[in-house]
Amino acid sequence: YWLDIGRHDDYEQAVEEFETMQAQLLPERRA
């Protein structure tokens, strides 16, 4: 799917979805 983060509604949706999907999208950082 596609979100146009230049549109306020899509940007808000992207922020909300990123918070719930962050672990899937970004690898765990290890020191």
ABEGO torsion letter per residue (X at the ends): XBBBAABAAAAAAAAAAAAAAAAAABBBBBX
